Amino acid sequence: MAVALPLPKYHQIYLVLLEQLREGHFADGLPSEHELSRHFNAGRVTVRRALTQLTAEGLITRTAGRGTWPTPARPVAAPGEAGGGARPSSLTGLLENIVSATLRTSLKVIEWRVIRASDQIAEVLQVPDGTKVRKLVRTRSSHEGPVSYVTTYSPEAMTRGFGRRELAEAPFLGLLEQHAGTRFGRAQQTVSARQADAVAAAALQVPVGAALLAVRRLVFDADDRPVLWLHGLYRPDRYEYLMEMSKVGDIQAKISVKESAANN
């Protein structure tokens, strides 16, 4: 059972600012340390520690005399740019495997709402700033408990034909195919590690600070337009990502939900 740990004040401030950065609240720069201290009723040392953490994660840039600004999103690579011109991997098998894995888990929709695209979201999805996008936050669980905590962003126009009820019964990718007629092309994905913040820890039933797998996936349609941006946090004891690569450039990826030996 996860142990509830007290959340330091600086981390509370970090979490609030992190969410606001994701939603694009600081297009004109972040408030000063003095303003943040007054807003959060905290000392400047505490605020500075939260800002230092955001800086270390590459989310903000602090420049003396110019203030603090959100770090611009890295540009999306065109097909063939990554890896010195290596062939893009086949996406069909990967998406089919993702869908197959989700069918063996249960889903809970936490958030399903329309927001205005922040600068970062707009740049990644290649839409004008302020365009309506659909934000979906959900958790997936196996019979052993929570597996993932995932946030996705998609153009709102693609998600008008379905809602929470359909999401509880079918994978999101399948719904985009069925209701929006989306034909998937390629995807870019990064896998890294991240410590669980208070929100992810509660959703995944782990202690604050526990190590999680962090996945970012940008999916393109057959016309090479970005249609889905995913931020996923996964329990490494319940989630596995296997990739096989051949010397001719082919890549095969397999995703699976782990089960304990007692249940095999």
Beta strands, then each sheet from edge to edge (+ up, - down):
strand 1: 60-63
strand 2: 67-70
strand 3: 106-116
strand 4: 132-142
strand 5: 145-155
strand 6: 184-195
strand 7: 211-221
strand 8: 226-234
strand 9: 239-245
strand 10: 251-257
sheet 1: 1+ 2-
sheet 2: 3+ 4- 5+ 8- 7+ 6-
sheet 3: 9+ 10-
end
